[in-house]
Amino acid sequence: MTTRIITDSSANFYDKTILGVDHVSVPLSLEVDGKTWLDDENLDQGQFLLALKETTERSTSSCPNINAWLDAYEGADEIFVITITSALSGSYNAAVQAAKMYHEKNPKAKILVFDSRSAGPQLQLLATKIAQLVNKKFSFEEIVKEAENYQHHIGLVFVLKELANLANNGRVTPAVAKIADLLKLNVIGTANNKGEFELLGKARGIKKAEAKMLKDMIKNGYIGGRVQIDHVQNLDGAKHFKNLIVSKFPNAEVNIGECGALCSFYAENGGLMVGYEK
């Protein structure tokens, strides 16, 4: 029997296994100035970010199609799928449709598609939790129950240093983006229970922003559990935030990774995305 964990590329994780459990990343794609960038392990992150920075046109993202999901399911018997929030992308709906088609041809297969109601490192936490349960020999049904409960005990917080791409795509006004840049304002946000990204506040300077992020994490129930920090060309900022967490919670397990194309598209250069256990 083959057990497989499948994430779309918004998880920022492209390894072939998670704690020894089979893993497949299904890429989203981004279009910038007419060029399509596939969000996979072969992405030239520097060139992609440069293209985003230089364009003044609206850029777009596309979710994986049904065939891409079917290819990822192929050959597996027990499948756990985690997608970016359905409030932001059609990835979840495509994965669900593909699951129905796959089950019709493979009636003994078991598939559950999780709407993460988030993006980036929060998906990694959920995927790792599932892998741990698989390794403990939990049944499919037990894993589903535990994972669904775990979803209520993880969260996301992020900080954005640049807003140019959000301005190009109508998420904020160009004037707001320019003022934020001039004043060195960092925008802090989260994913709410509906999977929508919402503003928590602003801070002048990254140190103040990171202090506010940790304060918001604690307010939301963080007491020293696992943390995954993903950054967009901001390793120093990620390390500084890790040190800030560990100074408050010495036993916290804090890992650092990089954002892929989709998360970089939203977080932009210098951004941090932080998934954490409550």
Order of alpha helices (4+ residues) and beta strands (2+ residues): beta-beta-beta-beta-beta-alpha-beta-alpha-beta-alpha-beta-alpha-alpha-beta-alpha-alpha-beta-beta-alpha-beta-alpha-beta-alpha-beta
